[in-house]
Amino acid sequence: MSNVIKFANDKGYENVEFLGEYDGAKVYSAIYRNNMETYMVGLPACILDDGDMLEWVQDDRSFEILNSFYLEDDC
């Protein structure tokens, strides 16, 4: 996981949180902290790790990916 943290650091984020798997890739949420406070800055960002490469996702697709972990099916 240290390579994922380094990848997030290179994008200006301090750390990551493992969320689970999505479409065959491990998903990490990028975390920005300042003075031990967690901030949400701009569009949500996540990192996909398919085992071969890391992908930074910070567009409409990030909402779809993150919603799969946070939204519950009310049906």
Order of alpha helices (4+ residues) and beta strands (2+ residues): alpha-beta-beta-beta-beta-beta-alpha
